[in-house]
Amino acid sequence: MIFKYPQIQYYAKPNGGISSARNFGNTKAKGEWIQFLDADDWIHENKIKFQLECLQNPDRAVFAYADYQRVYVDDNNQITKSISHQIGQLSKEELINRLLICPDFLASTPFPLLQQAMLFKKTIFNTYKFDENLKACEDRELVLDLLMNDISYVYTPIIGAYYRKHTGNLTDNGSLMRESYVSYFEVAKQKYKNLISLNNDSLHLLVEKTIELKETDLLARVTRLVQFPIYIFDGKIKVINSLMLKAFYSLRLVLPNFLLYKHRRGPRSQKMIRWFSKFGRGI
């Protein structure tokens, strides 16, 4: 078969996850630059050309990052809205801090290093790889490694990528993402112990969520990462150490949801709590 674009090569491998696929692709790529692109996203037609002009084809290991647009689609794959995320030039410290905020709704700024909007010098992957043990957050972990090891980077002001959001996105799987956040933080702590204090807000949220959802094993892992004190049960109770947290978790396992969490209360349970409140004031 004669292809119209012989420079395009297609490789297949057994499914080993996204990190395995990217690492495999890096070993097959023959060019100087690497552009990652997932099947449901797309990039601006001039993205790579513009980024290469900004980079001026340096000899050193370097990566570029750009602005992007988040595109929301419905079940019929029709675009319902688009949100542009202008990132701007950020310092190394700002990028590292933002990489450690998971999930993104905890941050006041958009995620700055969307891998579709980046361009990598291929020589980077002679030394660095995507962590194949991570089911998600593997892109955060890779770029964290690059920044912590002083790999150069350049901000390129262009809407370079279009990231499609729909119900099939991996990031909409809550339990998988919580496990992935914890795994990512475990790797970050193992490699860069001093960074763990930067993501304490994220860890606090994970503690609260794993308690609420009774995810015992995941809670035990988060407890080993978090810095005390923390606040649980909608921020009402201060916990100063892991033993105290374990005691409150045991209590949580036997108490109904509506007593502990306001957002778990339906009309009937709200009426019951109001009645008990009035009864208590009357005693």
NORMOKA-V41749 format. One record per residue. N is the residue number from 1. SS is DSSP state (helix for helix, strand for strand, loop for the rest). Layout:
BEGIN
n & ss
N & SS
N & SS
END
This chain:
BEGIN
n & ss
1 & loop
2 & loop
3 & loop
4 & loop
5 & loop
6 & loop
7 & loop
8 & loop
9 & loop
10 & loop
11 & loop
12 & loop
13 & loop
14 & loop
15 & loop
16 & loop
17 & loop
18 & helix
19 & helix
20 & helix
21 & helix
22 & helix
23 & helix
24 & helix
25 & helix
26 & helix
27 & helix
28 & helix
29 & loop
30 & loop
31 & loop
32 & loop
33 & strand
34 & strand
35 & loop
36 & loop
37 & loop
38 & loop
39 & loop
40 & loop
41 & loop
42 & strand
43 & strand
44 & loop
45 & loop
46 & loop
47 & helix
48 & helix
49 & helix
50 & helix
51 & helix
52 & helix
53 & helix
54 & helix
55 & helix
56 & loop
57 & loop
58 & loop
59 & loop
60 & loop
61 & loop
62 & strand
63 & strand
64 & strand
65 & strand
66 & strand
67 & strand
68 & strand
69 & strand
70 & strand
71 & strand
72 & strand
73 & strand
74 & loop
75 & loop
76 & loop
77 & loop
78 & loop
79 & strand
80 & strand
81 & strand
82 & strand
83 & strand
84 & strand
85 & strand
86 & loop
87 & loop
88 & loop
89 & loop
90 & loop
91 & loop
92 & helix
93 & helix
94 & helix
95 & helix
96 & helix
97 & helix
98 & helix
99 & helix
100 & loop
101 & loop
102 & loop
103 & loop
104 & helix
105 & helix
106 & helix
107 & loop
108 & loop
109 & loop
110 & loop
111 & loop
112 & loop
113 & loop
114 & loop
115 & helix
116 & helix
117 & helix
118 & loop
119 & strand
120 & strand
121 & strand
122 & helix
123 & helix
124 & helix
125 & helix
126 & helix
127 & loop
128 & loop
129 & loop
130 & loop
131 & loop
132 & loop
133 & loop
134 & loop
135 & loop
136 & loop
137 & loop
138 & helix
139 & helix
140 & helix
141 & helix
142 & helix
143 & helix
144 & helix
145 & helix
146 & helix
147 & helix
148 & helix
149 & loop
150 & loop
151 & loop
152 & strand
153 & strand
154 & strand
155 & strand
156 & strand
157 & strand
158 & strand
159 & strand
160 & strand
161 & strand
162 & strand
163 & strand
164 & strand
165 & strand
166 & loop
167 & loop
168 & loop
169 & loop
170 & helix
171 & helix
172 & helix
173 & loop
174 & helix
175 & helix
176 & helix
177 & helix
178 & helix
179 & helix
180 & helix
181 & helix
182 & helix
183 & helix
184 & helix
185 & helix
186 & helix
187 & helix
188 & helix
189 & helix
190 & helix
191 & helix
192 & loop
193 & helix
194 & helix
195 & helix
196 & helix
197 & helix
198 & helix
199 & helix
200 & helix
201 & helix
202 & helix
203 & helix
204 & helix
205 & helix
206 & helix
207 & helix
208 & helix
209 & helix
210 & helix
211 & helix
212 & helix
213 & loop
214 & loop
215 & loop
216 & helix
217 & helix
218 & helix
219 & helix
220 & helix
221 & helix
222 & helix
223 & helix
224 & loop
225 & loop
226 & loop
227 & loop
228 & loop
229 & loop
230 & strand
231 & strand
232 & strand
233 & loop
234 & loop
235 & loop
236 & loop
237 & strand
238 & strand
239 & strand
240 & loop
241 & loop
242 & helix
243 & helix
244 & helix
245 & helix
246 & helix
247 & helix
248 & helix
249 & helix
250 & helix
251 & helix
252 & helix
253 & helix
254 & helix
255 & loop
256 & loop
257 & helix
258 & helix
259 & helix
260 & helix
261 & loop
262 & helix
263 & helix
264 & helix
265 & loop
266 & loop
267 & helix
268 & helix
269 & helix
270 & helix
271 & helix
272 & helix
273 & helix
274 & helix
275 & helix
276 & helix
277 & helix
278 & helix
279 & helix
280 & helix
281 & helix
282 & helix
283 & loop
END
